[in-house]
Amino acid sequence: MQIDKDLDTRGLNCPLPILKAKKALTDMQTGQLLRVVSTDAGSVRDFQAFAKQTGNELVEQQTTGADFIHVLRRR
C-alpha cells in the first residue's frame, strides 16, 4: 500500500487525532492515502464515524501493540 502522508498522533486524546487528520486531508489530493497512528483506544470508533460523516474511505484499521493505525483515502 502506497501511503502518501503519515500522521503521528500518539499521546493525543479525542478529538485531537480526528482534527489533525481532517486538517491533513485538506492538503491532500483525491485518492491519496493518509496513515494516522494513535494511542487513543477510542480512535477506532472515532475514525469509523469520521469516515462515514466525511465520505473519506477508511481503507484499513489495525492494532499493533499500543498503537492504533488508521488508513484513510481522501475523497
N, CA, C and O atoms as a printed pandas DataFrame, in Angstrom:
     atom_number atom_name residue_name chain_id  residue_number  x_coord  y_coord  z_coord
0              1         N          MET        A               1    0.850   -1.178    0.000
1              2        CA          MET        A               1    0.000    0.000    0.000
2              3         C          MET        A               1    0.898    1.245    0.000
3              4         O          MET        A               1    1.805    1.366    0.824
4              5         N          GLN        A               2    0.637    2.152   -0.921
5              6        CA          GLN        A               2    1.426    3.375   -1.059
6              7         C          GLN        A               2    0.823    4.484   -0.184
7              8         O          GLN        A               2   -0.197    5.075   -0.540
8              9         N          ILE        A               3    1.453    4.760    0.952
9             10        CA          ILE        A               3    0.981    5.813    1.855
10            11         C          ILE        A               3    1.560    7.143    1.384
11            12         O          ILE        A               3    2.768    7.267    1.180
12            13         N          ASP        A               4    0.692    8.132    1.214
13            14        CA          ASP        A               4    1.135    9.446    0.736
14            15         C          ASP        A               4    1.529   10.384    1.871
15            16         O          ASP        A               4    2.365   11.269    1.685
16            17         N          LYS        A               5    0.931   10.192    3.046
17            18        CA          LYS        A               5    1.233   11.080    4.171
18            19         C          LYS        A               5    1.044   10.303    5.472
19            20         O          LYS        A               5    0.075    9.558    5.622
20            21         N          ASP        A               6    1.976   10.481    6.412
21            22        CA          ASP        A               6    1.892    9.866    7.738
22            23         C          ASP        A               6    1.621   10.939    8.777
23            24         O          ASP        A               6    2.133   12.056    8.694
24            25         N          LEU        A               7    0.804   10.576    9.756
25            26        CA          LEU        A               7    0.460   11.498   10.830
26            27         C          LEU        A               7    0.591   10.753   12.153
27            28         O          LEU        A               7   -0.101    9.759   12.374
28            29         N          ASP        A               8    1.466   11.221   13.029
29            30        CA          ASP        A               8    1.682   10.592   14.327
30            31         C          ASP        A               8    0.927   11.390   15.387
31            32         O          ASP        A               8    1.287   12.524   15.701
32            33         N          THR        A               9   -0.126   10.781   15.932
33            34        CA          THR        A               9   -0.912   11.460   16.970
34            35         C          THR        A               9   -0.811   10.712   18.303
35            36         O          THR        A               9   -1.702   10.809   19.146
36            37         N          ARG        A              10    0.272    9.973   18.479
37            38        CA          ARG        A              10    0.464    9.230   19.731
38            39         C          ARG        A              10    0.477   10.203   20.907
39            40         O          ARG        A              10    1.089   11.269   20.844
40            41         N          GLY        A              11   -0.211    9.812   21.979
41            42        CA          GLY        A              11   -0.256   10.640   23.177
42            43         C          GLY        A              11   -1.377   11.664   23.175
43            44         O          GLY        A              11   -1.639   12.298   24.198
44            45         N          LEU        A              12   -2.039   11.834   22.043
45            46        CA          LEU        A              12   -3.147   12.786   21.961
46            47         C          LEU        A              12   -4.473   12.059   22.138
47            48         O          LEU        A              12   -4.650   10.947   21.642
48            49         N          ASN        A              13   -5.397   12.689   22.841
49            50        CA          ASN        A              13   -6.712   12.092   23.055
50            51         C          ASN        A              13   -7.763   12.785   22.202
51            52         O          ASN        A              13   -7.549   13.878   21.677
52            53         N          CYS        A              14   -8.899   12.122   22.081
53            54        CA          CYS        A              14  -10.030   12.628   21.318
54            55         C          CYS        A              14  -10.348   14.061   21.766
55            56         O          CYS        A              14  -10.359   14.333   22.966
56            57         N          PRO        A              15  -10.597   14.947   20.866
57            58        CA          PRO        A              15  -10.787   14.789   19.423
58            59         C          PRO        A              15   -9.544   15.141   18.605
59            60         O          PRO        A              15   -9.644   15.258   17.384
60            61         N          LEU        A              16   -8.389   15.314   19.223
61            62        CA          LEU        A              16   -7.210   15.799   18.500
62            63         C          LEU        A              16   -6.762   14.912   17.328
63            64         O          LEU        A              16   -6.433   15.457   16.275
64            65         N          PRO        A              17   -6.732   13.573   17.454
65            66        CA          PRO        A              17   -6.344   12.779   16.277
66            67         C          PRO        A              17   -7.253   13.026   15.068
67            68         O          PRO        A              17   -6.774   13.099   13.936
68            69         N          ILE        A              18   -8.550   13.152   15.306
69            70        CA          ILE        A              18   -9.505   13.403   14.219
70            71         C          ILE        A              18   -9.275   14.797   13.631
71            72         O          ILE        A              18   -9.253   14.958   12.411
72            73         N          LEU        A              19   -9.105   15.789   14.482
73            74        CA          LEU        A              19   -8.903   17.158   13.995
74            75         C          LEU        A              19   -7.626   17.276   13.170
75            76         O          LEU        A              19   -7.612   17.948   12.138
76            77         N          LYS        A              20   -6.550   16.624   13.620
77            78        CA          LYS        A              20   -5.294   16.662   12.870
78            79         C          LYS        A              20   -5.430   15.911   11.546
79            80         O          LYS        A              20   -4.862   16.329   10.537
80            81         N          ALA        A              21   -6.174   14.809   11.543
81            82        CA          ALA        A              21   -6.400   14.053   10.300
82            83         C          ALA        A              21   -7.220   14.880    9.321
83            84         O          ALA        A              21   -6.934   14.902    8.124
84            85         N          LYS        A              22   -8.234   15.555    9.831
85            86        CA          LYS        A              22   -9.080   16.390    8.969
86            87         C          LYS        A              22   -8.250   17.480    8.300
87            88         O          LYS        A              22   -8.399   17.740    7.106
88            89         N          LYS        A              23   -7.379   18.113    9.074
89            90        CA          LYS        A              23   -6.516   19.160    8.529
90            91         C          LYS        A              23   -5.558   18.585    7.482
91            92         O          LYS        A              23   -5.362   19.183    6.424
92            93         N          ALA        A              24   -4.968   17.436    7.777
93            94        CA          ALA        A              24   -4.028   16.809    6.842
94            95         C          ALA        A              24   -4.724   16.437    5.536
95            96         O          ALA        A              24   -4.147   16.605    4.462
96            97         N          LEU        A              25   -5.946   15.937    5.614
97            98        CA          LEU        A              25   -6.684   15.525    4.418
98            99         C          LEU        A              25   -6.987   16.709    3.498
99           100         O          LEU        A              25   -7.049   16.540    2.281
100          101         N          THR        A              26   -7.176   17.900    4.061
101          102        CA          THR        A              26   -7.497   19.057    3.227
102          103         C          THR        A              26   -6.329   19.437    2.316
103          104         O          THR        A              26   -6.532   20.059    1.274
104          105         N          ASP        A              27   -5.108   19.064    2.707
105          106        CA          ASP        A              27   -3.924   19.373    1.905
106          107         C          ASP        A              27   -3.579   18.269    0.906
107          108         O          ASP        A              27   -2.577   18.364    0.197
108          109         N          MET        A              28   -4.406   17.225    0.848
109          110        CA          MET        A              28   -4.112   16.069    0.004
110          111         C          MET        A              28   -5.015   16.040   -1.225
111          112         O          MET        A              28   -6.069   16.675   -1.255
112          113         N          GLN        A              29   -4.580   15.287   -2.241
113          114        CA          GLN        A              29   -5.345   15.139   -3.476
114          115         C          GLN        A              29   -6.310   13.958   -3.351
115          116         O          GLN        A              29   -6.088   13.053   -2.547
116          117         N          THR        A              30   -7.366   13.971   -4.137
117          118        CA          THR        A              30   -8.325   12.877   -4.177
118          119         C          THR        A              30   -7.609   11.564   -4.458
119          120         O          THR        A              30   -6.786   11.478   -5.370
120          121         N          GLY        A              31   -7.926   10.541   -3.669
121          122        CA          GLY        A              31   -7.349    9.216   -3.860
122          123         C          GLY        A              31   -6.077    8.956   -3.078
123          124         O          GLY        A              31   -5.648    7.807   -2.973
124          125         N          GLN        A              32   -5.465    9.991   -2.529
125          126        CA          GLN        A              32   -4.238    9.793   -1.758
126          127         C          GLN        A              32   -4.568    9.159   -0.403
127          128         O          GLN        A              32   -5.678    9.293    0.112
128          129         N          LEU        A              33   -3.564    8.458    0.165
129          130        CA          LEU        A              33   -3.748    7.747    1.424
130          131         C          LEU        A              33   -3.040    8.448    2.577
131          132         O          LEU        A              33   -1.892    8.879    2.464
132          133         N          LEU        A              34   -3.761    8.547    3.687
133          134        CA          LEU        A              34   -3.235    9.125    4.928
134          135         C          LEU        A              34   -3.210    8.032    5.985
135          136         O          LEU        A              34   -4.226    7.382    6.236
136          137         N          ARG        A              35   -2.049    7.827    6.607
137          138        CA          ARG        A              35   -1.962    6.875    7.714
138          139         C          ARG        A              35   -1.843    7.668    9.010
139          140         O          ARG        A              35   -0.984    8.540    9.141
140          141         N          VAL        A              36   -2.716    7.355    9.964
141          142        CA          VAL        A              36   -2.718    8.022   11.267
142          143         C          VAL        A              36   -2.400    6.973   12.331
143          144         O          VAL        A              36   -3.047    5.927   12.393
144          145         N          VAL        A              37   -1.403    7.258   13.163
145          146        CA          VAL        A              37   -1.053    6.366   14.267
146          147         C          VAL        A              37   -1.464    7.065   15.556
147          148         O          VAL        A              37   -1.080    8.207   15.811
148          149         N          SER        A              38   -2.257    6.355   16.371
149          150        CA          SER        A              38   -2.793    6.927   17.597
150          151         C          SER        A              38   -2.615    5.935   18.746
151          152         O          SER        A              38   -2.486    4.732   18.522
152          153         N          THR        A              39   -2.610    6.449   19.974
153          154        CA          THR        A              39   -2.587    5.584   21.150
154          155         C          THR        A              39   -3.922    5.650   21.894
155          156         O          THR        A              39   -4.076    5.029   22.945
156          157         N          ASP        A              40   -4.867    6.386   21.366
157          158        CA          ASP        A              40   -6.188    6.544   21.973
158          159         C          ASP        A              40   -7.093    5.410   21.493
159          160         O          ASP        A              40   -7.428    5.343   20.310
160          161         N          ALA        A              41   -7.491    4.515   22.405
161          162        CA          ALA        A              41   -8.338    3.371   22.041
162          163         C          ALA        A              41   -9.661    3.820   21.425
163          164         O          ALA        A              41  -10.223    3.116   20.586
164          165         N          GLY        A              42  -10.154    4.972   21.827
165          166        CA          GLY        A              42  -11.396    5.497   21.274
166          167         C          GLY        A              42  -11.275    5.913   19.819
167          168         O          GLY        A              42  -12.284    6.137   19.150
168          169         N          SER        A              43  -10.046    6.019   19.324
169          170        CA          SER        A              43   -9.854    6.454   17.941
170          171         C          SER        A              43  -10.388    5.433   16.939
171          172         O          SER        A              43  -10.698    5.795   15.804
172          173         N          VAL        A              44  -10.500    4.180   17.330
173          174        CA          VAL        A              44  -11.015    3.157   16.409
174          175         C          VAL        A              44  -12.432    3.520   15.983
175          176         O          VAL        A              44  -12.719    3.602   14.788
176          177         N          ARG        A              45  -13.304    3.734   16.935
177          178        CA          ARG        A              45  -14.690    4.088   16.576
178          179         C          ARG        A              45  -14.789    5.528   16.061
179          180         O          ARG        A              45  -15.647    5.836   15.233
180          181         N          ASP        A              46  -13.906    6.411   16.554
181          182        CA          ASP        A              46  -13.915    7.797   16.089
182          183         C          ASP        A              46  -13.614    7.885   14.595
183          184         O          ASP        A              46  -14.278    8.629   13.874
184          185         N          PHE        A              47  -12.616    7.130   14.124
185          186        CA          PHE        A              47  -12.263    7.175   12.706
186          187         C          PHE        A              47  -13.326    6.499   11.839
187          188         O          PHE        A              47  -13.530    6.895   10.691
188          189         N          GLN        A              48  -14.001    5.489   12.375
189          190        CA          GLN        A              48  -15.111    4.871   11.638
190          191         C          GLN        A              48  -16.220    5.895   11.420
191          192         O          GLN        A              48  -16.746    6.015   10.314
192          193         N          ALA        A              49  -16.572    6.625   12.461
193          194        CA          ALA        A              49  -17.617    7.650   12.366
194          195         C          ALA        A              49  -17.166    8.806   11.476
195          196         O          ALA        A              49  -17.953    9.325   10.684
196          197         N          PHE        A              50  -15.913    9.207   11.603
197          198        CA          PHE        A              50  -15.361   10.300   10.796
198          199         C          PHE        A              50  -15.449    9.966    9.306
199          200         O          PHE        A              50  -15.864   10.801    8.502
200          201         N          ALA        A              51  -15.062    8.759    8.947
201          202        CA          ALA        A              51  -15.101    8.343    7.542
202          203         C          ALA        A              51  -16.531    8.359    7.020
203          204         O          ALA        A              51  -16.787    8.817    5.907
204          205         N          LYS        A              52  -17.444    7.868    7.814
205          206        CA          LYS        A              52  -18.853    7.827    7.397
206          207         C          LYS        A              52  -19.407    9.245    7.207
207          208         O          LYS        A              52  -20.147    9.497    6.257
208          209         N          GLN        A              53  -19.056   10.156    8.095
209          210        CA          GLN        A              53  -19.578   11.521    8.042
210          211         C          GLN        A              53  -18.964   12.353    6.923
211          212         O          GLN        A              53  -19.636   13.206    6.344
212          213         N          THR        A              54  -17.683   12.108    6.614
213          214        CA          THR        A              54  -16.989   12.964    5.650
214          215         C          THR        A              54  -16.938   12.393    4.239
215          216         O          THR        A              54  -16.658   13.122    3.288
216          217         N          GLY        A              55  -17.204   11.097    4.091
217          218        CA          GLY        A              55  -17.132   10.486    2.768
218          219         C          GLY        A              55  -15.739   10.020    2.394
219          220         O          GLY        A              55  -15.540    9.481    1.305
220          221         N          ASN        A              56  -14.762   10.219    3.287
221          222        CA          ASN        A              56  -13.434    9.659    3.057
222          223         C          ASN        A              56  -13.492    8.167    3.378
223          224         O          ASN        A              56  -14.188    7.757    4.307
224          225         N          GLU        A              57  -12.762    7.357    2.612
225          226        CA          GLU        A              57  -12.814    5.909    2.796
226          227         C          GLU        A              57  -11.836    5.459    3.868
227          228         O          GLU        A              57  -10.657    5.810    3.829
228          229         N          LEU        A              58  -12.333    4.672    4.835
229          230        CA          LEU        A              58  -11.477    4.061    5.840
230          231         C          LEU        A              58  -10.987    2.743    5.241
231          232         O          LEU        A              58  -11.708    1.745    5.239
232          233         N          VAL        A              59   -9.764    2.751    4.738
233          234        CA          VAL        A              59   -9.218    1.615    4.000
234          235         C          VAL        A              59   -8.822    0.484    4.938
235          236         O          VAL        A              59   -9.036   -0.690    4.635
236          237         N          GLU        A              60   -8.239    0.845    6.084
237          238        CA          GLU        A              60   -7.716   -0.181    6.990
238          239         C          GLU        A              60   -7.618    0.358    8.403
239          240         O          GLU        A              60   -7.354    1.540    8.620
240          241         N          GLN        A              61   -7.838   -0.539    9.367
241          242        CA          GLN        A              61   -7.581   -0.235   10.775
242          243         C          GLN        A              61   -6.890   -1.449   11.365
243          244         O          GLN        A              61   -7.294   -2.585   11.115
244          245         N          GLN        A              62   -5.856   -1.212   12.144
245          246        CA          GLN        A              62   -5.186   -2.320   12.818
246          247         C          GLN        A              62   -4.591   -1.845   14.131
247          248         O          GLN        A              62   -4.361   -0.654   14.340
248          249         N          THR        A              63   -4.347   -2.810   15.012
249          250        CA          THR        A              63   -3.735   -2.526   16.301
250          251         C          THR        A              63   -2.389   -3.222   16.350
251          252         O          THR        A              63   -2.294   -4.423   16.100
252          253         N          THR        A              64   -1.353   -2.470   16.670
253          254        CA          THR        A              64   -0.012   -3.012   16.805
254          255         C          THR        A              64    0.522   -2.561   18.154
255          256         O          THR        A              64    0.911   -1.406   18.322
256          257         N          GLY        A              65    0.538   -3.469   19.104
257          258        CA          GLY        A              65    0.956   -3.109   20.459
258          259         C          GLY        A              65    0.002   -2.077   21.025
259          260         O          GLY        A              65   -1.203   -2.318   21.099
260          261         N          ALA        A              66    0.531   -0.925   21.429
261          262        CA          ALA        A              66   -0.298    0.152   21.987
262          263         C          ALA        A              66   -0.770    1.125   20.916
263          264         O          ALA        A              66   -1.478    2.086   21.217
264          265         N          ASP        A              67   -0.380    0.879   19.661
265          266        CA          ASP        A              67   -0.723    1.793   18.567
266          267         C          ASP        A              67   -1.961    1.326   17.800
267          268         O          ASP        A              67   -2.129    0.140   17.517
268          269         N          PHE        A              68   -2.806    2.278   17.478
269          270        CA          PHE        A              68   -3.974    2.049   16.630
270          271         C          PHE        A              68   -3.681    2.762   15.315
271          272         O          PHE        A              68   -3.456    3.972   15.287
272          273         N          ILE        A              69   -3.688    1.998   14.229
273          274        CA          ILE        A              69   -3.301    2.537   12.922
274          275         C          ILE        A              69   -4.534    2.617   12.031
275          276         O          ILE        A              69   -5.270    1.642   11.881
276          277         N          HIS        A              70   -4.749    3.785   11.446
277          278        CA          HIS        A              70   -5.906    4.037   10.594
278          279         C          HIS        A              70   -5.389    4.531    9.249
279          280         O          HIS        A              70   -4.522    5.402    9.198
280          281         N          VAL        A              71   -5.914    3.982    8.166
281          282        CA          VAL        A              71   -5.539    4.436    6.833
282          283         C          VAL        A              71   -6.799    4.947    6.142
283          284         O          VAL        A              71   -7.780    4.219    5.985
284          285         N          LEU        A              72   -6.752    6.212    5.735
285          286        CA          LEU        A              72   -7.889    6.869    5.078
286          287         C          LEU        A              72   -7.523    7.237    3.647
287          288         O          LEU        A              72   -6.403    7.667    3.370
288          289         N          ARG        A              73   -8.490    7.061    2.733
289          290        CA          ARG        A              73   -8.308    7.508    1.355
290          291         C          ARG        A              73   -9.099    8.789    1.172
291          292         O          ARG        A              73  -10.299    8.833    1.442
292          293         N          ARG        A              74   -8.426    9.823    0.714
293          294        CA          ARG        A              74   -9.055   11.140    0.506
294          295         C          ARG        A              74  -10.135   11.049   -0.561
295          296         O          ARG        A              74   -9.913   10.493   -1.637
296          297         N          ARG        A              75  -11.293   11.593   -0.258
297          298        CA          ARG        A              75  -12.407   11.570   -1.231
298          299         C          ARG        A              75  -12.201   12.573   -2.334
299          300         O          ARG        A              75  -13.037   12.685   -3.230
